[in-house]
């Protein structure tokens, strides 16, 4: 297989650029609006409230968003989401410049942003099945996983520079233009021929029944059930990192600079692994057993953080965790794309995303509570083995061992 063949496809390159601008817009937006709230209110409570106002609608609407993606064109849903997010930020920019941007107004726009953002992510996954062929799923997912991680590192740096150079008003406007550019790229993507939809799928095009179709498919797919269940434990264990790193920085007396090194290593490890799997090691088929083995190793690495003695040891382990996270993301998406029929992709994958994101706030709250009664190192000693046990059990389950390339409980779509 030609490792550069994927990058010679114009549609994928354009799709990738649009994905980059949209992901960068999300990343810059969170940095800019967070710093604005600090300057406006100086309140951590208001910061948390805003993130809650954005996060809850995003999680709740993501399931409905998947059903909408399957009923309508994923390209049109992405276009709607990009344009709406751009318009929201341009309005916020105007309100700031006229002195009318206050916290209640910002909270209202936060809710709207969370809603329209929820429609983008199921559609960006669903449309990928009509841009690349199945043998290119792992490589394309490697590229896009690395792109997301790059945006998570570069976006905040770019946002900070824009604030210093242009101020908040223009910064909100420039961020909105990132979404507009993403929307424009959608007009230059040529999609592969659409697969014919089974009669049973045509009868379930209503939004509410479509949501239940997604749940029904997952219930009838043992491997997806295993992946979702292990993701719950994996995300719970990863939450110890988000909550625990600042306390480790305080414990090692390295301050914000040391915390920055430890935090950045997560993205660096993920980027290096994504590049490796994009251009050096080309995976043709993602193995569920390898995925569970990597999940087990990631849990073991989290456990080791509990025995570190300085922040450089933590940074090294966090880098390994980031590399494992890249592999897990690539394998999970590739396996899902090989199992889920295109006419159900939006509905099913949105449920997977909701489960993955929905457990995080609860796990972070639990980790924070444990920090008040236990040593910071202890939460890693608890979180790591929890993930290891889940991955170890899953490794020996029949659904993982005897994975079939195609599982289509609701009927097999034929190519037209």
N, C-alpha and C positions, 0 to 999 in steps of 0.2 A: 504493500500500500504506500503510495506517495504521501509523505508526511506534510507536504505543502499543498496538496490538492484542495484542502478545505479553504485555504487562504486565496486560492485562485478562483473561487466562486464569488462573483460580484454580489449576489444577493446576501450571502453570509457576511461578507465584509461590511456591507451597508447596514445590515441588521446589527452587527457587532458595534459599529460606530453609534448607532441610535441607542443601543443598550448602554454604551459607555456614557453618553451625554445624559441619559435619564438617571442612571445610577449616580453620576457625579452631581446632578441637580439635587437628588435626595440628600446626599452626603453634605453638600455645601449648605443646603437649607437648614438642616438640623443644627449645624455649627452656628450659622448666622443668627437664627431665631433664638437659640439658647443664650448666646452672648447678649443679644438685644434684651432678653428678659432679665438677665443679670443686671444690665445697665439701667433698665427701666424700674425694676422692683427690688433688686438685691435679695430676693426671696427664693430659697430653695423649695418652699412649698408651692409657689407659683410655677416654678420650673417643672416640678413633678406633676402638677395639675395640667399644664400644657401637654406634656408628653402622654399623660393619661387620655386627654381629649383627642389626641392624634391616634394613639395606639388602640384604644378600644373600638372605635368605628372601623379601623383598618382590619382588625381581627374578625369582628362580627360580619362585616360586609364582604370579606374575602370568599366565604362560602357562596353567597349570592353572586359574587363576581365571577366565580368559576362557571356557574350555570348560565350567566349572561354570555360568557365567552363561547360556550358550546352552542348557544342559540343564535348568536350573531357572529360576524367575522372577527377573529382575534385582532386583525389589523385595525378594524374600525374601533374596537374597544381600546386598543393601545393609543390610537390617535385621539380619542375622546379624553383619556386620562392625561396624556401629555399636554394637550391644549388647555384643559381645565386647570392643571397645576400651574401652567405658565400664566394663565389669566389671574389666578389667585395671587400669585407673587407680584404681578404687575400692579394689581389693585392695592396690595399691601404697600408696595413701593410708593404709590401715589398718596396713600393715606399718611405714610410717614413724612413725606415731603411737605404735606399740608398741615402737619401737626395733629392729625386726627387718629393716629394709631395708638389706641389704649388697650389695656389688658383684656377687657371683656370682648372687644372686637377681634383681637388676636386669637382668643380662645374659640370664637365662632369660626374663624377661617381655619383654625387647626382641625376642627371637626370635619369641615368640608374637604380639606386636604387629605385627611385620613381616609375618607370615603372613596374619593377618586383614585387615590394611590392604591387602594385595595384591588381595584379592577385591573391595574397594570400587570401585576406579577403573575396571576394565572394566565393572562393572555400572552405574555412574553415567553412563557414556557410552552403553551399550546401551539403557537405559531411556528415554533422551532421544528416541529415535526413536518412542516411543509416547506422547510428551507434546506434541511440536510437529510440525507438518507440514513437509515438505521445504523449502518456500520460507522457513521461519523458522529453518532451521539456522544460517545465518551470524549473524543477529541474536542468537539464543539463545546461540551460542558466544561472541559478543562479550561478552555480559552475564556469562557464567560465567568467561571468561578474566579479565575485570576483577575479578570477585569473588575468584578465586584470588589475584590479585596484591594485592588489598586485604588479604586474610587474611595474606599473607606479610609485609606491613608492620605491620599492626595487631596481629597475633598476638603477636610478640615483645614489643611495648610493653605489651600487656595482661598477658602472662605475667610481665614484670618487675614491674608494679604489683601483681599478685596475690601474688607472693612477698613483696614489701615489706609488704603489708597483712595477709596471712593466714598466711604461712609455707608451707613445702613441703607439709605434710600436707593442709591444706585446699585448697591450690592444685592438687594432684593430683586431689582430689575434684571440685573445680569443673570442671576440664578434662574429667573423665569425664562430668559432667552435660551438657557441650556435645554429646557423642556421643549421649547419651540423648535430648536434644531433637531431634537430627537423625533419630533412629530414629522418634520420635513423628510427625514430619511425613509419613512415608511412608504412614501410614494415611489421609491426606487427599488423596492424589493419585489422580485418575481417569485411567486410561490409555485411549488410543485403541484401537479394535478391532485385535486381533492378526491379522497376516497369516498366511495358510495356509502351511504348511511343505512344500516339495517332498519327494517320496518319498525321494530320495537323501539329503536332510538327515535325515529320520526314521531312516534306517538307520545313521546315523553319530553317534548320541547318546552312545555310550560315551565316557568322558572322554579316554582316550588317542587313540582314533581321531579324536575331535573336535579335539584339538590338531593332528593332522596335516592335518585338513581346513582349519584356519586357514592353515597353511603352504602347502598346495596352492592355496588361493584367491589368496594373495599372489603365488605363482609364476606364476599365470595372469593376473595383473593388472599389465600393464606400468607403469601410472601409479603404483600403490602401490609397486612396486619402486623406481621413481625417487624417490618421496617418502622412502622409508626410507633409500635410499642417500645422498641429499642431507642427510637428518637426521643421519646419522653424521658427515659432515664439518662440518655446522653445530654440532652439540653439541661436537665436538672443538675447534672454533674458540672457542666460548663458554667452554670450560673455561679458556682463557687469562685470561679476566676474573676468574673465581673465584680462581685462583691468583695472578694478577698484581697485583690491586688493592692488597693490603696492602703489596707491595713498592713500588708507585707512591707510596703514602702516605708510606712511609719515604723514598723518593727525593726527594719534594717537601717533606719535613719538615712535614707537616700533622697527623701523629698520628692518634689514633682518631677525633677529630671530623671530620677531612677524609675519612678512610676511610668514615665514616658517610654523609657527603654524597654521595660517589661511589656507594656501594652503594644508597642510597635512591633515587637518580635512575633506576635500572633499573626499579623498581616504579612510580615516578611516571610515567615515559614510557609504560609499559604500561597503566596505569590511564587516562591521558588518551586514548590511542588506543582503548582498549576502549569508553570512554564515547562517543567520536566515532562509532564504528561501531555503537553500540547505539541511539543516539537521533538522530543527525544524518545520517550517511551509512548508509543501509540497503542492504546488499548482498543481492541476490536469488540470485545464483549466483557461487560462488567459482571464479575462473579459475586453473588451474595455472600458466599463463605469468606472471600477475601475482605469484603466490606465489614463483616462481623469481626474478623481478626484485627482489622485496623481499629475498629471501635474499642475492642478489648485493649489494644496497645495504648490508645488515647487515654482510656480510663486509668491504666497503669501509670502513665506519665503524670496525670493529675494527682494520683496517690503520691508520687515521688516529690511533688512540690511541698508536701507536708514535712519532708525531711531535709529541705534545703537550708543552707547556712548563709547565703548572701543573694543579692538581687541578680547577679550575673548567672548564677545557677538557675534561678527562676526564669530569667529571660531565655536561656537555652531550652529549658523544658517547655516554655510557652511556645517557642518556635516550632518544636516538634508537634505540639498540640495543634498549631495552626496548619502544619503540613498534613496531619491526619484529617483535620477538618476539610481541607481541600479535596482529599481523596474521597472522604465520605460524601461530600456534596456531589462530586462528579459521579460516583457509583450510584448514589440514590436517584439522581435525575435520570441517568442512563437506564437503570433497571426499570424505573417507572415508565419511561418513554417506550420501552420494549414490551411492557405488559399492557398499558392502558391504551385502548383504541383512540384514534384522533377525535372521534365524535364525543368522547367522554373525558378528554384530557383536562379541560378547564375545570369541570365539576369535581373530578377525583383529586386532581393535584391541589386545588384550593383547600380541600379538607386536610390534606397532608400538611400544607403550609400553616393552616389554623392550629392544628395539633402541635406543630413544631414551635410556633410562636406563642401559643396560648399558655403553655406550661411555664414559660420563662419568668413572668412577673411573680407567680406563686413561688417558684423555686428561689428566686432572688430574695423574696421576703423571708422565706424559711432560712436561707443562708445568713441573712442579716440578724435574724433572731438568735441563731446558734452562736453568732459571734459575740453576743452579749453574755453568753453563759459558758462558752468554750474558748480555747486558744485558737488563733487564726489558722495555725497549721492543722488543727484537728478537723476543720471542715473539709480540707482536701483529703485527709485520711478517710473521711466518711464518703465524700462524693466520688472519689476515684473507684473504690471497690464496688460501689453501687452500679456504676456503669460497666465494670468488668463482669460482674455477675450476670447482668442482663445480656451482654454480648456473648458471654460464655455459654449460657443456656441456648441462645438463639443459634449459635454456631452448629449445634447438634440437632436442631429441629428439622423434620422432614421437608418442610416448605423451603428451607434454605439449602439443604443437601440436594434435593431432587427438583431444583428450579427448572421449570420449562420456559422456553424462550417466549412463548405467547400464552397468556392467560386472559381469556376474553369471555367471562361468564355470561355477559349480556349479548352475545352474538359476535360473530367475526365479520369485520368489514372487508369487502373485496375492492380491489383496485379497479377504478373505471378506466 
